């Protein structure tokens, strides 16, 4: 995609296609960054997973553990909570540090190529991100607080929805005694309504997560401070609910589709044996985590493509770049003319 002009009318499918194109184009650089900044710590997170402790097996089979040693069961529970805390702490530290460096470097590489027409080295982009490291950490904390508030609000809405659904089920059950056909029709309508509400609810969550994710390019590309980067997200994402929500939702669906299928197959094989083999579960976690870590930068590429698209649609970024190219060409001509006059 040589021109940004088609992004004026881009749909979420076009953005997904553009993001995949950018991921394939810069796969070598992204893979090296991923190998250095992501994969080793993903393995550390996997090892810290509570699944990799003997305590987990005791929780799965509590009857045999209690019969063997009741005190050991209680000790296993406390140990499991400790491992879970360590697991969450590693995730949080990684999200605030190396994840920022990885995503910021990918954003700089893609933006330089797609918008500025320049090729950036890994050393350049990592060095620039290191200079913005403190701002990125503060931005991540603000982002997590906003998303946390959104998730809590969503949780309250889900509880309210479950309460309403309970009364709806009771109503349908009472009508089944009077007219079975009405019950069937109401059940079908209720299922369709529930699926539609769940999809729209997921779209709302994805909209907020996707919109405020753009604090990263606001900091890395536009050199904004942490606080103003959130304001920038509101400006860029204004009136783009479906574009942002659908792009983020399907980006994660694409990335986690293959690992999810592999994990489901391994779990099915494990259940088919008739025994919950912890070794097979561990192997499944490692395989799916490795594949996920390799594909995860694709989300960053797609969301960077979304950021570029929104700037083109809302701010005429393509015209700004064209004007900048004209100014650079004019300055180059003036330098050549000055050199020719001095040599004559």
FENNOR-V520977 format. One record per residue. N is the residue number from 1. PSI is psi in whole degrees, -180 to 180 (none if undefined). NEAR is the number of other C-alpha atoms within 10 Angstrom. Layout:
n = {N;N}
psi = {PSI;PSI}
near = {NEAR;NEAR}
This chain:
n = {1;2;3;4;5;6;7;8;9;10;11;12;13;14;15;16;17;18;19;20;21;22;23;24;25;26;27;28;29;30;31;32;33;34;35;36;37;38;39;40;41;42;43;44;45;46;47;48;49;50;51;52;53;54;55;56;57;58;59;60;61;62;63;64;65;66;67;68;69;70;71;72;73;74;75;76;77;78;79;80;81;82;83;84;85;86;87;88;89;90;91;92;93;94;95;96;97;98;99;100;101;102;103;104;105;106;107;108;109;110;111;112;113;114;115;116;117;118;119;120;121;122;123;124;125;126;127;128;129;130;131;132;133;134;135;136;137;138;139;140;141;142;143;144;145;146;147;148;149;150;151;152;153;154;155;156;157;158;159;160;161;162;163;164;165;166;167;168;169;170;171;172;173;174;175;176;177;178;179;180;181;182;183;184;185;186;187;188;189;190;191;192;193;194;195;196;197;198;199;200;201;202;203;204;205;206;207;208;209;210;211;212;213;214;215;216;217;218;219;220;221;222;223;224;225;226;227;228;229;230;231;232;233;234;235;236;237;238;239;240;241;242;243;244;245;246;247;248;249;250;251;252;253;254;255;256;257;258;259;260;261;262;263;264;265;266;267;268;269;270;271;272;273;274;275;276;277;278;279;280;281;282;283;284;285;286;287;288;289;290;291;292;293;294;295;296;297;298;299;300;301;302;303;304;305;306;307;308;309;310;311;312;313;314;315;316;317;318;319;320;321;322;323;324;325;326;327;328;329;330;331;332;333;334;335;336;337;338;339;340;341;342;343;344}
psi = {99;-29;147;-8;-38;-18;-8;-37;26;138;174;-30;-36;-38;-42;-45;-41;-42;-42;-39;-44;-37;-44;-38;-38;26;-40;-50;-43;-40;-41;-45;-44;-39;-33;-45;-13;-56;-47;-38;-25;-39;-38;-40;-39;-44;-35;-5;134;-22;-26;20;154;-23;-33;-42;-36;-35;-37;-39;70;-28;-48;-34;-40;-37;-36;-50;101;-38;-35;-33;-45;-42;-39;-38;-45;-39;-39;-41;-37;-44;-39;-41;-44;-42;-47;-37;-42;-43;-44;-45;-43;-43;-33;-20;-86;-32;-38;-44;-43;-53;-42;-41;-42;-43;-45;-40;-47;-45;-42;-39;-50;-35;-48;-14;31;156;122;140;161;-38;-42;-50;-38;-41;-42;-40;-35;-35;-28;14;-47;-43;-39;-39;-47;-42;-40;-41;-45;-41;-45;-38;-42;-47;-36;-42;-40;-43;-40;-44;-40;-39;-41;-40;-39;-42;-42;-40;-40;-37;-44;-40;-34;-45;-35;-41;-41;-38;-42;-39;-40;-34;-20;-26;-25;-51;107;-36;-41;-37;-43;-45;-46;-35;-44;-46;-41;-41;-46;-41;-41;-43;-43;-43;-42;-42;-45;-37;-44;-36;-40;-47;-45;-34;-49;-42;-44;-39;-48;-12;-26;6;-29;-56;-29;-37;-49;-37;-46;0;35;156;168;-47;-46;-21;-33;-39;-37;-37;-43;-38;-45;-40;6;134;34;41;-56;-38;-46;-48;-48;-39;-48;-43;-49;-24;-47;-32;-43;-45;-41;6;-52;-50;-36;-41;-44;-45;-38;-40;-45;-42;-40;-43;-40;-42;-33;-26;-16;5;133;94;114;-35;-42;-39;-42;-44;-41;-41;-44;-46;-49;-35;-39;-45;-41;-41;-31;-38;-18;-38;-18;-35;-43;-41;-43;-42;-30;-41;-37;-44;-46;-43;-45;-37;-36;-45;-40;-30;5;46;-35;-40;-35;-42;-41;-44;-39;-38;-39;-43;-41;-41;-40;-43;-38;-41;-42;-39;-38;-43;-42;-40;-40;-41;-41;-31;-22;none}
near = {10;8;9;18;16;14;21;16;11;17;17;21;14;17;25;24;14;21;23;18;17;22;23;13;13;15;16;11;17;24;18;13;20;22;14;13;19;23;20;14;18;19;15;14;19;18;16;19;20;21;19;17;16;13;22;18;17;19;17;12;11;14;12;13;19;15;9;11;10;14;10;14;20;16;11;20;15;13;17;21;13;12;19;16;15;16;18;14;13;16;17;14;12;17;16;19;16;17;19;22;25;21;24;25;27;26;23;23;24;26;24;15;16;17;15;13;12;12;13;16;12;16;9;12;19;19;13;15;21;15;10;19;19;15;21;24;19;15;25;22;16;18;21;18;12;15;19;13;12;15;15;11;12;16;12;11;13;14;11;12;13;12;11;11;14;11;11;15;14;10;13;18;14;12;15;14;9;10;10;13;11;13;18;13;11;18;16;12;12;16;11;12;12;14;12;12;13;13;12;14;15;15;20;20;18;23;23;21;22;25;25;25;23;23;28;27;23;21;23;25;14;12;14;19;18;23;14;15;26;23;14;21;21;16;14;21;22;13;11;13;17;16;19;27;23;20;26;25;19;18;25;16;13;15;19;19;14;15;21;16;12;17;20;14;13;19;16;11;14;18;12;10;9;8;9;16;13;17;12;14;16;15;13;19;20;17;14;19;22;18;17;20;22;16;20;19;22;26;23;21;29;26;25;26;26;29;26;22;28;23;18;21;19;15;12;15;19;21;13;12;15;12;12;13;13;12;12;12;12;12;12;12;12;12;12;12;12;11;11;10;9;8;7;5}
